[in-house]
Amino acid sequence: MSSRTSPKVAVLMGGPSAEREVSLSSGRECAAALVGEGIDVVELDAGPDLCARLLDIKPDVVFNALHGRWGEDGCVQGVLEWLQIPYTHSGVLASALAMDKQRSKEAFRIAGLPIAESIIAPKSKVMADHAMSVPYVVKPNNEGSSVGIYLVFEGANGPPQLSDDMPDQVMVEQYVAGRELTVTVMGDRALTVTEILTDGWYDYDAKYKPGGSRHELPADIPPRIFDLCMEYALSAHQILGCRGVSRTDYRWDDTRGEAGLVLLETNTQPGMTPTSLVPEQAAHCGITFGQLCTWMVEDASCDR
């Protein structure tokens, strides 16, 4: 970071992914919080001219508020490494690994973390016949925010008929019943456990629309499950090589005790909108939204 008292920060947002609107909301919230902390901010909607815009702006730091493909899969991180501009969140390898759900699961499995069984299968095969025993979930392997989720339960008339915008290869994952839990990691610290309460599946609308979900923090769960969630989240962050902030999501079947806890995935670019989980957990730990965003700027670097 530059030695100037107030760094010039370019907040990257928007972009071309399926999560563009959420990214715009995250970016605007983070930009406003940084301005409130006295930091010089330029908002930048990431497009094909990104490199030229960054060279023109000459920021000391890039605050990466992009979500989804290109923004959190190592692509923009590689651009920023090439330009040697310090940036927030995880680096090229950790971003790419976390975004690939199947490969990150393999890393978790090797490390002994509990995961749901899954396979990668051609879209055409998944629509032709059940790719695994019901119940199961079908979703893209490299998108976030519950984009393109299909649930197949007992009694289904047949395999799911996937929309045209689903990729040619999809993930088919064992459905895990239970409660939705999540943990934020900030640097080398797990913050707390939130339980996410919804009337149905924790999908895109439940995540981002006001009233779509209710968050209970700290989660009202047994101390041992709470501790395991915290432990696994920090382990996942370290196994993938994450930096800055990450968030790890779980399902917990409370009828099975410790054996019912399953790690679903780790998100290296968690949402920073008014309804997002990370700012809520930070606030619970006494960290204001402005302080959280400022810490992320101060933590920025290359070679992440």
C-alpha positions as a printed Julia matrix, in Angstrom:
304×3 Matrix{Float64}:
   0.0     0.0     0.0
   1.14    3.55   -0.62
   2.59    5.55    2.28
   0.05    8.34    1.77
  -2.13    8.98    4.83
  -5.37    8.19    3.03
  -4.94    5.55    0.33
  -6.77    5.88   -2.96
  -9.05    2.86   -3.17
 -10.78    1.59   -6.32
 -13.84   -0.46   -5.35
 -14.47   -3.06   -8.07
 -18.12   -4.0    -8.46
 -20.69   -5.19  -10.98
 -18.9    -7.15  -13.66
 -20.42   -9.66  -16.11
 -21.33  -12.55  -13.79
 -24.77  -13.84  -12.81
 -24.28  -12.04   -9.49
 -23.8    -8.57  -10.98
 -26.65   -6.89   -9.1
 -25.53   -8.24   -5.73
 -21.98   -7.11   -6.46
 -23.18   -3.61   -7.28
 -25.0    -3.49   -3.94
 -21.96   -4.83   -2.06
 -19.64   -2.41   -3.81
 -21.76    0.65   -3.12
 -22.13   -0.26    0.56
 -18.38   -0.82    0.95
 -17.51    2.38   -0.94
 -19.83    4.41    1.28
 -18.36    2.82    4.42
 -14.79    3.62    3.3
 -15.71    7.21    2.47
 -17.19    7.43    5.96
 -13.8     6.4     7.32
 -12.1     9.23    5.45
 -10.69    7.13    2.61
 -10.47    8.39   -0.99
 -12.68    6.05   -3.04
 -13.36    5.55   -6.74
 -16.22    3.22   -7.69
 -15.42    1.1   -10.73
 -17.86   -1.14  -12.61
 -15.59   -3.89  -13.95
 -15.86   -4.22  -17.74
 -13.65   -5.13  -20.7
 -11.69   -1.89  -20.21
 -10.76   -2.76  -16.63
  -7.0    -2.68  -17.14
  -7.09    0.67  -18.91
  -9.34    2.15  -16.23
  -7.07    0.96  -13.43
  -3.99    2.34  -15.17
  -5.78    5.66  -15.51
  -7.07    5.76  -11.9
  -3.76    4.57  -10.39
  -5.26    3.32   -7.1
  -3.11    2.37   -4.12
  -5.5    -0.51   -3.37
  -8.29   -2.36   -5.14
 -11.2    -3.38   -2.92
 -12.64   -6.39   -4.72
 -16.42   -6.39   -4.27
 -17.06   -8.6    -7.31
 -19.04  -11.82   -6.92
 -19.26  -14.9    -9.1
 -17.17  -15.86  -12.1
 -14.31  -13.61  -13.23
 -14.46  -11.69   -9.95
 -13.85  -14.44   -7.4
 -12.41  -17.31   -9.42
  -8.84  -16.02   -9.77
  -9.32  -14.1   -13.04
  -9.4   -10.52  -11.77
  -6.89  -11.48   -9.08
  -4.47  -12.45  -11.87
  -5.03   -9.09  -13.58
  -4.27   -7.25  -10.34
  -1.14   -9.34   -9.76
   0.01   -8.49  -13.31
  -0.6    -4.79  -12.68
   0.98   -5.07   -9.21
  -1.92   -3.34   -7.47
  -2.53   -4.54   -3.89
  -6.02   -6.02   -3.5
  -8.36   -7.41   -0.86
  -9.61  -10.95   -0.25
  -7.92  -14.12   -1.51
  -5.3   -14.53   -4.21
  -5.3   -16.34   -7.55
  -4.92  -19.94   -6.38
  -7.2   -19.79   -3.33
  -9.89  -17.97   -5.3
  -9.81  -20.47   -8.16
  -9.77  -23.46   -5.82
 -12.63  -22.24   -3.63
 -14.76  -21.35   -6.66
 -14.41  -24.89   -8.02
 -16.69  -26.65   -5.54
 -15.61  -30.17   -6.46
 -11.87  -29.48   -6.2
 -12.24  -27.58   -2.93
 -14.27  -30.49   -1.56
 -11.45  -32.85   -2.43
  -9.03  -30.65   -0.47
 -11.43  -30.65    2.48
 -11.9   -34.42    2.28
  -8.14  -35.06    2.32
  -7.87  -32.82    5.39
 -10.58  -34.81    7.17
 -13.35  -32.2     7.08
 -16.92  -33.56    6.69
 -18.41  -32.96    3.24
 -21.44  -34.03    1.2
 -20.73  -36.61   -1.49
 -20.96  -35.2    -5.03
 -20.04  -35.82   -8.66
 -19.59  -33.72  -11.77
 -21.81  -34.94  -14.6
 -22.85  -33.79  -18.09
 -26.01  -31.71  -18.08
 -27.58  -34.01  -20.67
 -27.0   -37.1   -18.5
 -28.43  -35.37  -15.42
 -31.64  -34.55  -17.32
 -31.92  -38.05  -18.8
 -31.8   -40.05  -15.57
 -31.13  -39.66  -11.86
 -27.37  -39.22  -11.5
 -27.45  -40.41   -7.86
 -29.97  -41.69   -5.38
 -32.59  -39.16   -4.31
 -32.63  -36.82   -2.51
 -29.95  -34.74   -4.23
 -29.13  -31.21   -5.38
 -28.0   -30.06   -8.83
 -26.05  -26.8    -9.15
 -23.26  -25.18  -11.14
 -19.79  -26.17  -10.01
 -18.41  -22.65  -10.22
 -21.09  -20.12   -9.34
 -22.09  -18.71   -5.98
 -25.09  -17.18   -4.22
 -27.26  -20.26   -4.79
 -27.49  -19.51   -8.52
 -29.14  -22.35  -10.47
 -30.13  -24.71   -7.63
 -32.37  -27.72   -8.34
 -33.64  -29.93   -5.51
 -34.75  -33.48   -6.28
 -36.63  -35.25   -3.48
 -38.33  -38.61   -2.98
 -41.36  -38.93   -5.23
 -39.99  -36.71   -7.98
 -41.57  -37.45  -11.39
 -38.11  -37.76  -12.9
 -34.72  -36.09  -13.16
 -34.61  -32.27  -13.2
 -35.0   -30.41  -16.48
 -32.26  -27.8   -16.27
 -32.51  -24.33  -17.76
 -30.57  -23.36  -20.87
 -28.22  -21.11  -18.89
 -26.94  -24.0   -16.76
 -23.41  -25.1   -17.79
 -22.73  -28.26  -19.78
 -21.15  -29.87  -16.71
 -22.96  -29.59  -13.38
 -22.47  -30.74   -9.8
 -24.84  -33.39   -8.41
 -24.6   -33.41   -4.63
 -26.14  -35.53   -1.92
 -28.89  -33.51   -0.22
 -28.07  -32.86    3.41
 -31.05  -32.21    5.64
 -30.71  -29.92    8.6
 -30.13  -26.42    9.87
 -28.19  -23.75    7.94
 -25.09  -22.51    9.79
 -22.28  -20.2     8.69
 -19.02  -18.8    10.06
 -16.97  -15.79    8.97
 -13.18  -15.9     9.14
 -11.37  -12.56    9.33
  -7.63  -13.02    8.93
  -6.72  -15.74   11.41
  -9.88  -15.43   13.51
 -13.25  -17.16   13.24
 -15.89  -14.64   14.36
 -19.05  -16.51   15.4
 -21.74  -18.93   14.17
 -24.97  -17.68   12.6
 -28.02  -19.84   12.02
 -29.96  -18.88    8.89
 -33.7   -19.38    9.23
 -35.89  -19.46    6.12
 -39.27  -20.82    5.16
 -37.67  -22.91    2.41
 -34.29  -23.35    0.69
 -31.65  -20.67    1.34
 -31.65  -19.57   -2.3
 -30.73  -16.34   -4.08
 -33.9   -14.52   -3.0
 -33.57  -15.69    0.59
 -30.01  -14.39    0.68
 -30.52  -10.98   -0.83
 -34.15   -9.85   -0.61
 -35.26   -8.05    2.57
 -37.14  -10.51    4.78
 -35.95  -13.48    2.72
 -34.21  -14.98    5.73
 -33.69  -14.41    9.44
 -30.32  -14.61   11.1
 -29.81  -15.81   14.66
 -26.39  -14.99   16.09
 -24.82  -16.46   17.91
 -26.6   -19.61   16.82
 -28.51  -21.46   19.53
 -26.66  -24.75   19.12
 -24.73  -27.04   21.48
 -21.26  -25.75   22.45
 -19.53  -28.71   20.76
 -21.24  -28.04   17.4
 -20.49  -24.33   17.76
 -16.81  -25.05   18.38
 -16.6   -27.48   15.45
 -18.12  -24.89   13.09
 -15.53  -22.34   14.2
 -12.7   -24.87   13.94
 -13.7   -26.19   10.51
 -14.15  -22.66    9.09
 -10.65  -21.63   10.13
  -9.25  -24.92    8.81
 -11.04  -24.49    5.47
  -9.73  -20.92    5.17
  -6.19  -22.16    5.75
  -6.45  -25.3     3.6
  -7.53  -23.27    0.57
  -4.94  -20.58    1.28
  -7.53  -17.82    1.75
  -6.64  -14.29    2.81
  -8.72  -11.46    4.23
 -12.33  -12.48    4.8
 -14.02  -15.78    3.93
 -17.27  -17.45    4.95
 -17.88  -21.18    5.35
 -21.38  -22.67    5.17
 -22.74  -25.83    6.81
 -25.83  -28.0     7.17
 -26.36  -29.63   10.54
 -28.81  -32.46   11.15
 -29.43  -31.96   14.87
 -30.88  -35.46   15.21
 -27.42  -36.94   14.51
 -25.28  -34.82   16.81
 -21.68  -34.24   15.76
 -22.02  -36.72   12.87
 -24.75  -34.55   11.35
 -22.48  -31.54   10.68
 -21.46  -31.19    7.0
 -19.33  -28.46    5.43
 -20.91  -27.3     2.15
 -18.46  -24.72    0.78
 -16.18  -21.77    1.5
 -16.88  -18.41   -0.13
 -13.85  -16.16   -0.69
 -15.95  -13.1    -1.72
 -18.88  -13.17    0.7
 -21.63  -10.62    0.24
 -21.32   -7.19    1.86
 -24.91   -6.0     1.37
 -27.25   -4.7     4.1
 -28.64   -8.24    4.58
 -25.27  -10.0     4.43
 -23.92  -12.32    7.07
 -20.32  -11.1     7.32
 -21.08   -7.51    8.43
 -23.58   -8.89   10.96
 -21.0   -11.23   12.47
 -18.38   -8.48   12.56
 -20.83   -6.15   14.34
 -21.59   -8.9    16.86
 -17.85   -8.97   17.63
 -17.74   -5.19   18.08
 -16.37   -4.37   14.6
 -18.33   -1.7    12.73
 -18.91   -1.98    8.99
 -16.52    0.9     8.4
 -13.85   -0.74   10.54
 -14.32   -4.04    8.71
 -13.9    -2.43    5.28
 -10.9    -0.4     6.49
  -9.26   -3.52    7.89
  -9.69   -5.2     4.51
  -8.0    -2.25    2.79
  -5.13   -2.32    5.29
  -4.8    -6.08    4.78
  -4.56   -5.72    0.97
  -1.44   -6.91   -0.84
  -0.14   -8.64   -3.93
   1.24  -12.2    -3.9
  -1.8   -13.37   -1.94
